[in-house]
């Protein structure tokens, strides 16, 4: 006998969710777009083409182009070690990976101030060597890497654990080397989880504010990323310009959301496929066809 929920309960729950999303998500989006075009389309594109805005976009892009590949390397290595090996300190490593999730971004920025500031642990040495970390792009990149490094690892760990080691071990037994096994077997099987982690890391790197605000120094035209540039415009009562730049960042966020939904679907499909492949004794035949031996 099938038990069905009352119709009124469905209506109340769906209506509550729709009202919540409309008030806290759709309404702010509409208000941002309306404020961005308050002074017309020409002013909107003038603000986007402003030299300070372009430099903020350049710096944000530079941070993403450096921090995301570093996160990919760390995430793949960490997830591989955690999913494939049992060793002392494994639980500690998992805890450290989750550390940026539990620490405030502002506190994370202050940690770098304590390390690389003028009175920090390495401040005197860096000053004597003429190396500037804080209030410069290197400090922004370091803070962003710290904030975003859990995303790739956290997405790949369950994927690697679900995948198992059967195909990798079969490839090694058939004569494939470690790198061949990694690039021909492991990477294709985790590619959607890897893409998903990259999308999340990119979105967080573009929108990070707290840690970057602490280490950047807010030097206009030098160390301001897009979120910091929006804050400066707003504090200077340039509300329309602030919302114009914020709308461009918001459109990137929407694009990231769309990519996330697409990749989530692909990731579910790959996991189901991996489950079916584990039930089919076709691994050895496929590896022979690909001439691993």
C-alpha positions as CSV (number, residue, x, y, z in Angstrom):
1,X,0.0,0.0,0.0
2,X,1.4,3.4,-1.0
3,X,1.2,6.2,1.5
4,X,0.8,9.6,-0.1
5,X,1.4,12.9,1.5
6,X,-1.5,15.3,1.8
7,X,-1.9,17.7,-1.1
8,X,-1.9,20.7,1.3
9,X,1.5,19.7,2.7
10,X,3.0,19.6,-0.8
11,X,1.6,23.0,-1.6
12,X,2.8,24.5,1.7
13,X,6.3,23.1,1.3
14,X,6.8,23.9,-2.4
15,X,5.3,27.4,-1.8
16,X,7.6,28.0,1.1
17,X,10.7,27.0,-0.9
18,X,9.6,29.1,-3.8
19,X,8.9,32.1,-1.6
20,X,12.3,31.8,0.1
21,X,14.2,31.5,-3.1
22,X,12.2,34.4,-4.6
23,X,12.9,36.7,-1.7
24,X,16.5,35.8,-1.0
25,X,17.8,34.9,-4.5
26,X,15.7,36.2,-7.3
27,X,14.7,39.6,-5.8
28,X,18.4,40.6,-5.0
29,X,19.4,39.6,-8.6
30,X,16.6,41.8,-10.0
31,X,17.5,44.7,-7.8
32,X,21.2,44.4,-8.7
33,X,20.4,44.5,-12.4
34,X,18.0,47.3,-12.1
35,X,20.5,49.4,-10.1
36,X,23.3,48.6,-12.6
37,X,21.3,50.1,-15.5
38,X,19.8,53.0,-13.5
39,X,21.9,55.5,-15.4
40,X,21.5,53.8,-18.8
41,X,23.3,51.3,-20.9
42,X,26.1,53.7,-22.0
43,X,27.1,54.4,-18.3
44,X,27.0,50.7,-17.6
45,X,29.5,49.9,-20.2
46,X,31.6,52.9,-19.3
47,X,32.0,51.6,-15.8
48,X,32.9,48.1,-17.1
49,X,35.5,49.7,-19.4
50,X,37.0,51.9,-16.6
51,X,40.7,51.4,-16.2
52,X,40.3,50.6,-12.5
53,X,37.7,48.0,-13.3
54,X,39.8,46.5,-16.1
55,X,42.7,46.2,-13.7
56,X,40.5,44.5,-11.1
57,X,39.3,42.0,-13.7
58,X,43.0,41.4,-14.7
59,X,44.1,40.8,-11.2
60,X,41.1,38.5,-10.4
61,X,41.9,36.5,-13.6
62,X,45.5,36.3,-12.7
63,X,44.6,35.0,-9.2
64,X,42.3,32.3,-10.8
65,X,44.9,31.3,-13.4
66,X,47.5,30.7,-10.7
67,X,45.4,29.4,-7.7
68,X,43.2,26.9,-9.6
69,X,46.0,24.9,-11.2
70,X,47.8,24.8,-7.9
71,X,44.6,23.5,-6.3
72,X,44.2,20.9,-9.0
73,X,47.7,19.5,-8.4
74,X,47.2,19.5,-4.6
75,X,43.7,18.1,-4.9
76,X,44.6,15.2,-7.2
77,X,47.7,14.3,-5.1
78,X,45.8,14.5,-1.7
79,X,42.7,12.7,-2.9
80,X,44.9,9.9,-4.5
81,X,46.8,9.5,-1.2
82,X,43.7,9.4,0.9
83,X,41.6,7.1,-1.3
84,X,44.3,4.7,-2.3
85,X,46.5,4.3,0.9
86,X,46.0,3.8,4.6
87,X,48.7,5.5,6.6
88,X,49.3,7.3,9.9
89,X,48.1,10.8,9.8
90,X,45.4,10.1,7.2
91,X,42.6,11.4,9.4
92,X,44.7,14.5,10.3
93,X,45.3,15.2,6.6
94,X,41.5,15.0,5.9
95,X,40.9,17.4,8.8
96,X,43.5,19.8,7.5
97,X,41.9,19.8,4.1
98,X,38.6,20.8,5.7
99,X,40.3,23.6,7.7
100,X,39.4,26.5,5.4
101,X,35.7,25.5,5.7
102,X,35.8,26.0,9.5
103,X,38.0,29.1,9.7
104,X,36.7,32.5,8.9
105,X,38.3,34.0,5.7
106,X,39.3,37.1,7.7
107,X,41.1,34.9,10.2
108,X,42.8,33.1,7.3
109,X,44.0,36.5,6.0
110,X,45.3,37.4,9.4
111,X,47.3,34.2,9.5
112,X,49.2,35.4,6.4
113,X,49.8,38.8,8.1
114,X,51.3,37.0,11.1
115,X,53.6,35.0,8.7
116,X,54.6,37.6,6.1
117,X,53.8,41.0,7.8
118,X,56.4,43.5,8.8
119,X,56.5,42.1,12.3
120,X,55.6,38.5,11.3
121,X,57.7,35.4,11.4
122,X,59.2,35.9,7.9
123,X,58.7,39.6,7.6
124,X,62.3,40.7,8.4
125,X,63.8,38.1,6.1
126,X,61.5,39.0,3.2
127,X,62.1,42.7,3.7
128,X,65.9,42.3,3.6
129,X,65.6,40.2,0.4
130,X,63.4,42.8,-1.2
131,X,60.4,40.4,-1.5
132,X,56.9,41.7,-0.9
133,X,54.2,39.2,-0.2
134,X,51.5,41.3,1.6
135,X,49.8,44.2,-0.1
136,X,50.9,42.7,-3.5
137,X,49.5,40.0,-5.9
138,X,51.5,37.2,-4.2
139,X,49.7,37.6,-0.9
140,X,46.3,37.7,-2.7
141,X,47.2,34.5,-4.5
142,X,48.4,32.7,-1.4
143,X,45.2,33.7,0.5
144,X,43.0,32.5,-2.4
145,X,44.9,29.2,-2.6
146,X,44.4,28.6,1.1
147,X,40.7,29.4,0.9
148,X,40.0,27.3,-2.2
149,X,42.2,24.3,-1.9
150,X,39.6,21.9,-0.3
151,X,37.2,22.0,-3.3
152,X,39.1,19.8,-5.7
153,X,40.3,17.3,-3.1
154,X,36.8,17.0,-1.5
155,X,35.2,16.3,-4.9
156,X,37.8,13.7,-5.9
157,X,38.0,11.7,-2.7
158,X,34.6,10.1,-3.0
159,X,34.9,9.6,-6.7
160,X,38.2,7.7,-6.3
161,X,36.8,5.6,-3.5
162,X,33.7,4.7,-5.5
163,X,35.8,3.9,-8.5
164,X,38.0,1.4,-6.7
165,X,41.4,0.1,-7.9
166,X,40.3,-2.8,-10.2
167,X,41.0,-1.2,-13.5
168,X,44.3,0.4,-12.3
169,X,45.6,-2.9,-11.0
170,X,44.5,-4.7,-14.2
171,X,46.4,-2.1,-16.2
172,X,49.6,-2.5,-14.1
173,X,49.4,-6.3,-14.4
174,X,49.1,-6.0,-18.2
175,X,52.3,-4.0,-18.4
176,X,51.1,-0.4,-18.2
177,X,53.5,2.0,-16.3
178,X,52.4,4.2,-13.5
179,X,52.0,7.4,-15.6
180,X,50.2,5.4,-18.4
181,X,47.8,4.0,-15.9
182,X,47.2,7.4,-14.4
183,X,46.6,9.3,-17.6
184,X,44.7,6.5,-19.5
185,X,42.7,4.9,-16.7
186,X,42.5,7.2,-13.6
187,X,42.1,10.7,-15.2
188,X,39.3,9.7,-17.6
189,X,37.3,8.1,-14.8
190,X,37.5,11.1,-12.5
191,X,37.3,13.9,-15.1
192,X,33.8,15.0,-14.2
193,X,34.6,15.2,-10.5
194,X,37.8,17.1,-11.4
195,X,35.8,19.5,-13.6
196,X,33.3,20.0,-10.8
197,X,36.1,20.8,-8.3
198,X,37.7,23.3,-10.8
199,X,34.3,25.1,-11.3
200,X,33.8,25.4,-7.5
201,X,37.4,26.6,-7.0
202,X,37.1,29.1,-9.8
203,X,33.8,30.5,-8.4
204,X,35.2,30.9,-4.9
205,X,38.4,32.4,-6.2
206,X,36.5,35.0,-8.2
207,X,34.2,36.0,-5.3
208,X,36.6,35.7,-2.3
209,X,36.5,38.9,-0.2
210,X,37.4,38.4,3.4
211,X,40.9,36.9,3.2
212,X,41.9,39.0,0.2
213,X,40.7,42.1,1.8
214,X,43.1,41.6,4.7
215,X,46.2,40.9,2.7
216,X,45.6,43.2,-0.3
217,X,45.9,46.6,1.4
218,X,43.1,48.0,-0.8
219,X,45.6,49.8,-3.1
220,X,43.5,51.1,-5.9
221,X,44.7,50.1,-9.4
222,X,47.2,47.6,-7.9
223,X,45.8,45.1,-5.4
224,X,42.0,45.4,-5.8
225,X,40.2,42.4,-7.1
226,X,36.7,42.7,-8.5
227,X,34.9,42.2,-5.1
228,X,37.2,44.8,-3.5
229,X,36.7,47.2,-6.4
230,X,32.9,46.9,-5.9
231,X,33.3,47.7,-2.2
232,X,35.4,50.8,-3.0
233,X,32.9,52.1,-5.5
234,X,30.1,51.6,-3.0
235,X,31.9,53.3,-0.2
236,X,32.5,56.3,-2.5
237,X,28.7,56.5,-3.1
238,X,29.1,55.4,-6.7
239,X,26.2,53.1,-6.2
240,X,25.3,52.6,-9.9
241,X,28.9,51.8,-10.8
242,X,29.3,49.4,-7.9
243,X,26.2,47.5,-9.0
244,X,27.3,47.6,-12.7
245,X,30.6,45.8,-11.8
246,X,28.7,43.5,-9.4
247,X,26.3,42.5,-12.1
248,X,29.2,41.4,-14.3
249,X,30.5,39.3,-11.4
250,X,27.0,38.0,-10.8
251,X,26.7,36.9,-14.5
252,X,29.9,34.9,-14.0
253,X,28.3,33.3,-10.9
254,X,25.2,32.3,-12.9
255,X,27.4,30.8,-15.6
256,X,29.3,28.8,-12.9
257,X,25.9,27.6,-11.5
258,X,24.9,26.4,-15.0
259,X,28.2,24.6,-15.4
260,X,27.8,23.1,-12.0
261,X,24.4,21.6,-12.8
262,X,25.7,20.2,-16.1
263,X,28.7,18.6,-14.5
264,X,26.7,17.2,-11.6
265,X,24.6,15.3,-14.1
266,X,27.7,14.1,-15.9
267,X,29.2,13.1,-12.5
268,X,26.2,11.0,-11.6
269,X,26.2,9.3,-15.0
270,X,29.9,8.5,-14.6
271,X,29.4,7.1,-11.1
272,X,26.5,4.9,-12.4
273,X,28.7,3.8,-15.3
274,X,31.5,3.0,-12.9
275,X,29.2,0.8,-10.8
276,X,28.1,-1.1,-13.9
277,X,31.6,-1.6,-15.1
278,X,32.6,-3.1,-11.8
279,X,29.9,-5.8,-12.4
280,X,31.1,-6.5,-16.0
281,X,34.3,-8.6,-16.4
282,X,35.4,-6.5,-19.5
283,X,38.4,-4.6,-18.0
284,X,41.1,-7.0,-19.2
285,X,39.7,-7.2,-22.7
286,X,39.4,-3.4,-23.0
287,X,43.0,-3.0,-21.8
288,X,44.2,-5.5,-24.4
289,X,42.4,-3.6,-27.1
290,X,44.1,-0.4,-26.0
291,X,47.4,-2.3,-26.4
292,X,48.7,-1.9,-22.8
293,X,50.4,-5.2,-23.4
